[in-house]
Amino acid sequence: MQLANVLGTVTATVKHSSLAGAKLLVVQPLMADRTKADGDPQLAIDTVAAGVGDLVMITSDGRLLRDILKSDATPARYSVVALVDDVTVFSSRKQGPTR
């Protein structure tokens, strides 16, 4: 699982049959510091009603995605599985938590 920012939505009138009815989002995976991009933006299936600007948790769990889409085969790789409210990272140094 990885944190990502939602950049936008995708409309596709012609798509793989497993994606019928699925909401597609453009998400930018993030590095652990949550400020730097981790690679290129990706398409993800929205399962939590996320919107542009939301911080979300994505996963590339293929079995979960096949269950969500009720399909044995799908070209989709990522799904949005959580809307993130807050992140607290504790440093290994003797400091307080950082946000």
C-alpha positions in Angstrom: 0.0 0.0 0.0 1.1 3.5 -0.7 -0.1 7.1 -0.2 -1.1 9.1 -3.2 -2.7 12.4 -4.2 -5.8 12.4 -6.4 -5.0 14.6 -9.5 -8.2 14.1 -11.5 -10.8 11.7 -13.0 -10.9 9.7 -16.2 -13.8 9.3 -18.6 -13.5 6.5 -21.0 -16.5 5.6 -23.2 -14.7 2.5 -24.6 -12.9 0.4 -22.1 -12.3 -3.2 -20.9 -15.6 -4.9 -19.9 -14.3 -5.4 -16.3 -14.2 -1.6 -15.9 -17.8 -1.0 -16.7 -19.3 1.2 -14.0 -16.0 1.8 -12.3 -14.9 5.3 -11.4 -11.4 5.9 -12.6 -9.0 8.3 -10.9 -5.6 9.7 -11.8 -3.5 9.4 -8.7 0.1 10.4 -8.0 1.9 7.9 -5.8 4.0 9.7 -3.1 7.4 9.0 -1.5 7.4 8.5 2.3 7.9 12.2 2.9 4.5 12.8 1.2 5.9 15.8 -0.8 7.8 14.1 -3.6 6.2 12.1 -6.4 7.1 8.4 -6.6 7.1 7.7 -10.3 4.5 8.7 -12.9 0.8 9.3 -12.2 -1.3 6.1 -12.3 -4.9 5.2 -13.0 -6.8 3.7 -10.0 -10.2 2.3 -9.4 -12.0 4.4 -6.8 -13.7 2.4 -4.1 -14.1 5.1 -1.4 -15.7 8.1 -3.3 -12.4 10.1 -3.4 -12.1 13.4 -5.0 -9.5 15.7 -6.6 -7.1 16.9 -4.0 -7.7 14.0 -1.6 -4.8 12.1 0.1 -5.6 8.4 -0.4 -4.1 5.0 0.2 -3.7 2.9 -3.0 -2.9 -0.8 -3.4 -1.8 -3.0 -6.3 -3.5 -6.1 -4.8 -4.8 -7.9 -7.8 -7.0 -10.3 -6.0 -8.8 -7.4 -4.2 -9.3 -5.6 -7.5 -10.7 -8.7 -9.2 -13.1 -9.1 -6.3 -14.2 -5.5 -6.4 -14.7 -5.6 -10.2 -16.2 -9.1 -10.0 -14.0 -10.2 -12.8 -11.4 -13.0 -13.2 -9.3 -10.8 -15.5 -8.8 -7.1 -15.6 -6.1 -4.8 -16.9 -6.5 -2.5 -13.8 -3.6 -2.5 -11.4 -4.4 0.0 -8.6 -7.4 0.6 -6.4 -8.0 3.4 -3.9 -8.8 1.7 -0.6 -8.8 4.6 2.0 -9.3 8.3 2.4 -6.4 9.4 4.6 -7.3 11.9 7.4 -3.9 12.2 9.1 -0.4 10.8 9.0 2.0 10.7 11.9 5.5 9.5 11.4 7.7 8.9 14.4 11.4 9.7 13.9 14.1 7.2 15.1 15.7 10.2 16.8 14.7 11.4 20.3 12.2 13.9 18.9 8.5 14.2 18.9 6.2 13.0 16.1 6.3 14.8 12.8 3.3 15.5 10.6 
